[in-house]
């Protein structure tokens, strides 16, 4: 039975914190991983796209690049590698015909139309996210973006999601994180937030697991925070 307030309308006193890559757009294995693996292979680190996706999805590039460089004892300026990666990614953001997860655009608009505040918490560069949102006329629905450059510690540290909550002016238990990565779900758990996992293989870290946004409605979200 759906919980409603005394006026008979949906209780919308909560906020959504979206992951971006792999949750809103199909980009992790399609764009991020190929660019990152090429940069690493040029340094002699042989890691394929699938391994990058399975091990480092949602993790800031600089964090896992530093780990691999240390593991392989390679001395190189990681900032230059990150700059190279994001130069290529921003080119893709401007020119690529991006594919969105089925139903996600309609769901973002629906959430907005109910007056529910939305933010994005991502390991990606803010310019990259902004360009894609603007190209597809979605920026008006998102109140705030917290990027990898806005935090000291990336996911699975909770800092990204806690900054989203701070910007939305809501306590952590009134935030619902929507994620496709283990790192982001662990971060939500540490932050004391609710979470929804979008993907084929249900993950225990999430309150709700869905394979499609057709499986989710506003009432399911409201029930998590009541």
C-alpha positions as CSV (number, residue, x, y, z in Angstrom):
1,X,0.0,0.0,0.0
2,X,1.5,3.3,-1.1
3,X,2.0,5.9,1.7
4,X,0.6,9.3,1.0
5,X,0.3,12.5,3.1
6,X,-2.9,13.9,4.5
7,X,-3.6,15.8,1.3
8,X,-3.7,12.6,-0.6
9,X,-0.6,13.4,-2.6
10,X,2.8,11.7,-2.8
11,X,5.3,12.6,0.0
12,X,8.2,14.1,-1.9
13,X,10.4,15.3,1.0
14,X,13.4,13.4,-0.3
15,X,16.0,13.8,-3.0
16,X,17.7,11.7,-5.7
17,X,21.5,11.4,-6.1
18,X,22.2,9.9,-9.5
19,X,25.4,8.3,-10.6
20,X,26.1,9.3,-14.3
21,X,28.2,6.8,-16.3
22,X,26.4,3.5,-16.6
23,X,23.4,4.7,-14.7
24,X,22.1,7.5,-17.0
25,X,24.2,7.0,-20.1
26,X,25.9,3.9,-21.6
27,X,29.5,5.0,-21.4
28,X,31.6,2.9,-19.1
29,X,32.5,0.0,-21.4
30,X,31.6,2.0,-24.5
31,X,34.0,5.0,-24.0
32,X,35.7,5.3,-20.6
33,X,37.3,1.8,-20.5
34,X,38.7,1.9,-24.1
35,X,40.3,5.3,-23.6
36,X,41.7,4.3,-20.2
37,X,43.0,1.0,-21.4
38,X,44.8,2.6,-24.4
39,X,46.5,5.1,-22.1
40,X,47.6,2.4,-19.7
41,X,48.8,0.1,-22.5
42,X,51.0,2.8,-23.9
43,X,52.7,2.8,-20.5
44,X,53.1,-1.0,-20.5
45,X,50.2,-1.8,-18.3
46,X,48.1,-4.5,-20.0
47,X,44.6,-4.3,-18.7
48,X,41.5,-4.8,-20.9
49,X,38.2,-3.0,-21.1
50,X,36.3,-5.7,-19.3
51,X,38.7,-5.7,-16.3
52,X,38.5,-2.0,-16.0
53,X,34.7,-2.1,-15.9
54,X,34.5,-4.9,-13.4
55,X,37.2,-3.6,-11.0
56,X,37.1,0.1,-11.3
57,X,33.5,1.2,-12.3
58,X,32.6,4.3,-10.4
59,X,36.2,4.8,-9.1
60,X,37.9,8.0,-9.9
61,X,40.4,7.5,-12.8
62,X,43.2,9.2,-10.9
63,X,42.7,6.9,-7.9
64,X,43.1,3.7,-9.8
65,X,45.7,5.0,-12.2
66,X,47.9,5.9,-9.2
67,X,47.4,2.4,-7.7
68,X,48.4,0.7,-11.0
69,X,51.3,3.0,-11.5
70,X,52.6,2.1,-8.1
71,X,52.0,-1.6,-8.6
72,X,54.0,-1.5,-11.8
73,X,56.6,0.9,-10.4
74,X,56.1,3.3,-13.2
75,X,57.2,6.9,-12.6
76,X,55.0,9.3,-14.6
77,X,52.9,12.4,-13.9
78,X,49.4,11.1,-13.3
79,X,47.9,14.5,-13.7
80,X,49.1,14.6,-17.3
81,X,47.5,11.2,-17.9
82,X,44.2,12.4,-16.5
83,X,44.3,15.6,-18.5
84,X,44.8,13.5,-21.7
85,X,41.9,11.2,-20.8
86,X,39.5,14.0,-20.2
87,X,40.5,15.9,-23.3
88,X,39.5,12.8,-25.3
89,X,36.3,12.3,-23.2
90,X,35.2,15.9,-23.7
91,X,35.6,15.5,-27.4
92,X,33.4,12.5,-27.2
93,X,30.9,14.4,-25.1
94,X,30.6,17.1,-27.8
95,X,30.4,14.7,-30.8
96,X,29.2,11.3,-29.8
97,X,25.6,10.1,-30.4
98,X,25.1,9.0,-26.7
99,X,22.8,6.2,-25.8
100,X,20.8,6.5,-22.6
101,X,19.6,3.7,-20.5
102,X,16.0,2.8,-21.5
103,X,13.4,4.8,-19.7
104,X,15.9,6.9,-17.7
105,X,15.2,10.3,-19.4
106,X,11.4,9.8,-18.8
107,X,12.1,8.9,-15.2
108,X,14.3,11.9,-14.6
109,X,11.5,14.2,-16.0
110,X,8.9,12.4,-14.0
111,X,10.8,12.9,-10.7
112,X,11.3,16.5,-11.6
113,X,7.6,17.0,-12.3
114,X,6.8,15.7,-8.8
115,X,9.0,18.4,-7.3
116,X,11.7,16.0,-6.1
117,X,15.2,17.5,-6.1
118,X,17.9,15.7,-8.1
119,X,21.6,15.8,-8.1
120,X,24.4,13.9,-9.9
121,X,27.4,12.4,-8.0
122,X,30.0,11.2,-10.4
123,X,33.7,10.4,-10.6
124,X,33.7,12.1,-14.0
125,X,34.8,15.6,-15.0
126,X,32.1,18.2,-14.6
127,X,32.5,19.7,-18.0
128,X,32.0,16.3,-19.6
129,X,28.7,15.8,-17.7
130,X,27.5,19.4,-18.4
131,X,28.1,19.1,-22.1
132,X,26.1,15.9,-22.4
133,X,23.2,17.2,-20.2
134,X,23.1,20.4,-22.2
135,X,23.2,18.6,-25.6
136,X,20.2,16.4,-24.6
137,X,18.3,19.2,-22.8
138,X,18.5,17.5,-19.4
139,X,20.4,20.1,-17.3
140,X,17.2,21.9,-16.2
141,X,16.1,18.7,-14.3
142,X,19.3,18.4,-12.3
143,X,19.9,20.9,-9.5
144,X,23.6,20.1,-8.7
145,X,26.5,18.1,-10.0
146,X,29.3,16.8,-7.7
147,X,32.2,15.7,-9.8
148,X,35.4,13.9,-9.0
149,X,37.2,17.2,-8.9
150,X,34.8,18.4,-6.1
151,X,35.9,15.8,-3.5
152,X,39.1,14.8,-1.8
153,X,38.1,11.1,-1.7
154,X,36.1,9.4,-4.4
155,X,33.7,6.5,-4.2
156,X,33.6,4.1,-2.3
157,X,34.2,6.9,0.2
158,X,30.9,8.6,1.0
159,X,32.1,12.2,0.4
160,X,30.5,12.4,-3.0
161,X,27.0,11.5,-1.8
162,X,27.3,13.5,1.4
163,X,28.1,16.6,-0.7
164,X,25.0,15.9,-2.8
165,X,22.9,15.8,0.4
166,X,24.4,19.0,1.6
167,X,23.6,20.8,-1.7
168,X,20.1,19.4,-1.7
169,X,19.7,20.5,1.9
170,X,18.5,17.1,3.0
171,X,19.7,14.7,5.7
172,X,21.4,11.5,4.4
173,X,18.4,9.3,5.2
174,X,16.3,11.4,2.9
175,X,18.6,10.7,-0.1
176,X,18.1,7.8,-2.6
177,X,21.2,7.0,-4.6
178,X,20.7,5.4,-8.0
179,X,23.9,3.5,-9.1
180,X,25.2,0.8,-11.3
181,X,28.6,0.3,-9.5
182,X,29.6,-1.4,-6.4
183,X,31.9,1.5,-5.3
184,X,28.9,3.9,-5.4
185,X,26.6,1.5,-3.6
186,X,29.2,1.0,-0.8
187,X,29.6,4.8,-0.6
188,X,25.8,5.2,-0.2
189,X,25.8,2.6,2.5
190,X,28.6,4.3,4.4
191,X,26.7,7.7,4.0
192,X,23.5,6.2,5.6
193,X,21.5,6.6,2.4
194,X,19.0,4.5,0.6
195,X,20.1,3.0,-2.7
196,X,18.8,1.5,-6.0
197,X,21.0,-0.7,-8.2
198,X,20.4,-0.7,-11.9
199,X,21.9,-3.7,-13.6
200,X,21.5,-7.3,-14.6
201,X,23.0,-8.9,-11.5
202,X,21.4,-7.9,-8.1
203,X,23.8,-6.6,-5.5
204,X,23.3,-7.0,-1.8
205,X,24.4,-3.5,-1.0
206,X,21.2,-2.0,-2.6
207,X,17.8,-1.6,-1.0
208,X,16.1,-2.2,-4.4
209,X,17.6,-3.9,-7.5
210,X,16.1,-3.2,-10.9
211,X,17.0,-4.2,-14.4
212,X,15.1,-1.4,-16.1
213,X,13.6,1.9,-15.1
214,X,10.3,0.4,-16.2
215,X,10.6,-1.6,-13.0
216,X,10.6,1.6,-10.8
217,X,8.0,4.2,-9.9
218,X,7.9,7.3,-7.7
219,X,6.0,5.5,-5.0
220,X,8.7,2.9,-4.6
221,X,11.1,5.8,-4.0
222,X,8.8,7.5,-1.5
223,X,8.4,4.3,0.5
224,X,12.1,4.0,1.0
225,X,12.2,7.3,2.8
226,X,9.0,7.0,4.9
